[in-house]
Amino acid sequence: RAFRAIRLVEKLRELRVLATGLALSLRALVWITVFLCILQGVCAILLVDGLREMRDQTLAGTIAPDGLEYTIGDFFGSVPAALFSLFQILTLESWCMGIVRPIAHHAPWTLAVILPYIIFITVAVLNVVTGIFVEQIMEAAKLDGEHLLKLREQEVGAQLKELRDFFHQGDSDDDGCLSIDEFEELLNDGKVKAFFLNIGIDAHEAIALFHTVDADDSGSVDIDEFLFGVMRVRSGVKALDILSLTYDLQRLGAQVEDIATSIKPS
């Protein structure tokens, strides 16, 4: 179950990295929000104070829900109204024809406040936010890679410990080697069978693995051969086929050397 959980964690890596990156960005985003609130407050105070004398001036082309034209005071008559208007401008919702142009017709100087405000927010601040996200996600990916590496190391260590325990359990005569008969008897154990099934090898393939690892055809393998062979194929049957081919090539090479030695003229 632990091994399956580790594999599930690896499959969800992209989602986990994204969530971790967002979490790491929260502190910076909070300070950016505070900065934006201060900037928006300063702009709101400037506009409210500068338009105080024109707050009752109607804005041509703007129609309020009651059917009358909006006034400058509806947008910038108070600090809360100005903050909401600046937020609407920031979202680019009817900001030009609905707010900026009608007000600039009566007070052109407001463009010197509103346009830099829009440019600074949309260009500078959004680029900073994007950079923070990218940096934190890259950092999260690095940390996640290190975490996954530790998980794999723990998984390999746990599997090696299990294999050593299985080897000593199957080595009934304590000669330091596992014979084919001992191995077949070992496979009758439920835990051993479950371990091999977990790495994608059934009982028949496990027997084939034993014969593959037994490169010298002695009918037995020592603990190093056993551990090396099983860990090489723990990724699945394809790895078992490759390992089998490797050992077959080694046997073939040894046979060719023997033949070459036997026919070499004395």
C-alpha positions in Angstrom: 0.0 0.0 0.0 2.8 2.4 0.8 4.4 1.7 -2.6 1.1 2.4 -4.4 0.7 5.6 -2.4 4.1 6.8 -3.5 3.3 6.1 -7.1 0.0 8.0 -6.7 1.9 10.9 -5.3 4.2 10.9 -8.3 1.3 10.9 -10.7 -0.2 14.0 -9.1 3.1 15.9 -9.1 2.0 18.7 -11.4 -1.0 19.5 -9.2 1.1 19.3 -6.1 3.8 21.6 -7.5 1.2 24.1 -8.5 -0.6 24.1 -5.2 2.8 24.4 -3.3 3.9 27.2 -5.6 0.6 29.1 -4.8 1.0 28.5 -1.1 4.6 29.8 -1.2 3.4 32.9 -3.1 0.8 33.9 -0.5 3.1 36.0 1.6 4.3 38.0 -1.3 0.8 38.4 -2.7 -0.5 39.7 0.6 2.2 42.5 0.6 1.4 43.2 -3.1 -2.3 43.6 -2.1 -1.4 45.9 0.7 0.7 48.0 -1.7 -2.1 48.2 -4.2 -4.6 49.3 -1.6 -2.2 52.1 -0.5 -1.7 53.1 -4.1 -5.4 53.0 -4.8 -6.1 55.0 -1.7 -3.6 57.7 -2.6 -5.1 58.0 -6.1 -8.6 58.1 -4.7 -7.8 60.9 -2.2 -6.1 63.0 -5.0 -9.1 62.6 -7.3 -11.7 63.3 -4.6 -9.9 66.4 -3.4 -9.3 67.7 -6.9 -12.8 67.1 -8.1 -14.5 68.5 -5.0 -15.7 71.7 -6.7 -17.1 69.7 -9.7 -18.8 66.9 -7.9 -22.3 68.0 -9.0 -21.3 68.3 -12.6 -23.3 65.9 -14.8 -21.4 63.6 -17.2 -22.9 63.6 -20.7 -23.5 60.2 -22.2 -23.7 58.4 -18.9 -27.1 57.1 -17.7 -27.8 56.1 -14.1 -30.3 53.4 -13.1 -32.9 56.2 -12.3 -32.7 57.5 -15.8 -30.7 60.6 -15.0 -27.1 61.3 -16.0 -24.3 60.4 -13.6 -22.5 63.2 -11.9 -18.8 63.4 -11.0 -19.8 63.0 -7.4 -21.3 59.5 -8.2 -17.8 58.3 -9.1 -15.4 60.5 -7.1 -17.6 62.3 -4.5 -16.2 60.3 -1.6 -13.2 58.1 -0.9 -15.2 54.9 -0.9 -16.9 55.9 -4.2 -13.5 56.7 -5.7 -12.0 53.4 -4.6 -14.8 51.5 -6.2 -14.5 53.6 -9.4 -10.7 53.0 -9.5 -11.4 49.2 -9.0 -13.8 49.4 -12.0 -11.2 51.1 -14.0 -8.6 48.5 -13.0 -11.0 45.7 -14.3 -11.3 47.7 -17.6 -15.1 47.5 -17.3 -16.5 50.6 -19.2 -13.5 52.5 -17.9 -12.9 54.7 -20.9 -16.3 55.8 -22.2 -18.1 55.3 -18.9 -15.8 57.1 -16.5 -12.5 58.5 -17.8 -13.5 60.3 -21.0 -16.6 62.0 -19.5 -14.6 63.2 -16.4 -11.5 64.2 -18.5 -13.8 66.4 -20.6 -14.4 68.5 -17.5 -11.0 67.9 -15.7 -8.3 66.9 -18.2 -5.7 66.8 -15.4 -7.4 63.6 -14.1 -5.7 61.8 -17.0 -2.3 62.4 -15.3 -3.5 60.4 -12.3 -5.7 57.7 -13.9 -3.6 56.7 -17.0 -0.3 56.2 -15.0 -2.4 54.3 -12.4 -3.7 51.9 -15.2 -0.3 51.5 -16.8 1.5 50.9 -13.6 -1.0 48.3 -12.4 -1.4 46.4 -15.7 2.3 46.4 -16.7 4.5 46.6 -13.6 2.5 45.0 -10.8 1.0 42.2 -13.0 4.5 41.4 -14.3 5.8 41.3 -10.7 3.0 39.0 -9.7 3.7 36.7 -12.6 7.4 36.6 -11.8 6.6 35.7 -8.2 4.4 32.9 -9.3 7.0 31.5 -11.7 9.8 31.8 -9.2 7.8 30.1 -6.4 6.5 27.3 -8.7 10.1 26.6 -9.8 11.2 26.5 -6.2 8.3 24.2 -5.4 9.2 21.9 -8.3 12.8 21.7 -6.9 11.6 20.9 -3.4 9.1 18.4 -4.7 11.8 16.7 -6.8 14.0 16.4 -3.7 11.0 15.0 -1.7 10.2 12.5 -4.4 13.9 11.4 -4.5 13.8 10.8 -0.7 10.5 8.8 -1.1 12.1 6.7 -3.8 15.2 6.1 -1.6 12.9 5.1 1.2 11.0 2.8 -1.1 14.1 1.1 -2.4 15.5 0.8 1.2 12.2 -0.8 2.4 12.2 -3.2 -0.6 15.8 -4.2 -0.1 15.1 -4.9 3.6 12.1 -7.1 2.6 14.1 -9.0 0.0 16.9 -9.7 2.6 14.3 -11.0 5.0 12.7 -13.1 2.3 16.1 -14.5 1.3 17.0 -15.5 4.8 13.5 -16.9 5.3 13.9 -19.1 2.2 17.4 -20.2 2.9 16.4 -23.1 5.1 19.8 -24.8 5.1 21.6 -21.5 6.0 24.3 -22.0 3.3 24.1 -18.4 2.1 22.4 -19.4 -1.2 18.9 -19.8 -2.3 18.2 -22.9 -4.4 15.4 -23.2 -6.9 13.5 -25.6 -4.6 13.9 -23.1 -1.7 12.7 -20.3 -3.9 9.6 -22.2 -5.1 8.8 -23.0 -1.5 9.3 -19.3 -0.6 6.8 -18.2 -3.3 4.1 -20.1 -1.4 4.3 -17.5 1.3 1.5 -14.9 0.9 3.8 -11.9 1.7 6.4 -12.9 -0.8 3.8 -13.5 -3.5 2.2 -10.1 -2.8 5.6 -8.4 -2.9 6.4 -9.8 -6.4 2.9 -9.0 -7.6 3.3 -5.4 -6.4 6.4 -5.0 -8.6 4.5 -6.6 -11.6 5.8 -10.2 -11.5 3.7 -13.2 -10.9 4.9 -16.6 -9.6 5.8 -18.0 -13.0 7.7 -14.9 -14.0 9.5 -15.0 -10.6 10.7 -18.5 -11.4 11.9 -17.3 -14.8 13.7 -14.4 -13.0 15.5 -16.9 -10.7 16.8 -18.9 -13.7 17.8 -15.6 -15.4 19.7 -14.4 -12.4 21.4 -17.8 -12.0 23.9 -16.8 -14.7 26.2 -19.8 -14.0 23.3 -22.3 -14.1 24.4 -23.6 -10.7 20.7 -24.0 -9.5 21.2 -21.5 -6.7 21.8 -17.7 -6.2 23.5 -15.9 -3.4 22.0 -12.8 -1.8 23.8 -10.3 -4.0 22.5 -12.0 -7.2 19.1 -12.3 -5.7 18.9 -8.6 -4.7 20.4 -7.3 -7.9 18.1 -9.3 -10.1 14.9 -8.5 -8.3 15.7 -4.7 -8.0 16.5 -4.6 -11.7 13.1 -5.8 -12.7 10.9 -4.1 -10.0 9.6 -1.7 -12.7 7.8 -4.5 -14.5 8.0 -7.4 -17.0 9.6 -5.4 -19.7 12.6 -4.9 -17.4 12.6 -8.7 -16.8 12.8 -9.3 -20.5 15.7 -6.9 -20.8 17.5 -8.5 -17.9 16.9 -12.0 -19.2 18.4 -10.9 -22.6 21.4 -9.4 -20.8 22.1 -12.6 -18.9 21.6 -14.7 -22.1 24.1 -12.6 -23.9 26.6 -13.1 -21.0 26.1 -16.9 -21.2 26.5 -16.8 -24.9 29.7 -14.8 -24.6 31.1 -17.3 -22.0 30.2 -20.2 -24.3 31.9 -18.5 -27.3 35.0 -18.0 -25.2 35.0 -21.7 -24.2 34.6 -22.8 -27.8 37.4 -20.4 -28.9 39.7 -21.7 -26.1 39.0 -25.4 -27.0 39.7 -24.9 -30.8 42.8 -22.7 -30.2 45.8 -24.6 -31.6 48.2 -25.6 -28.9 
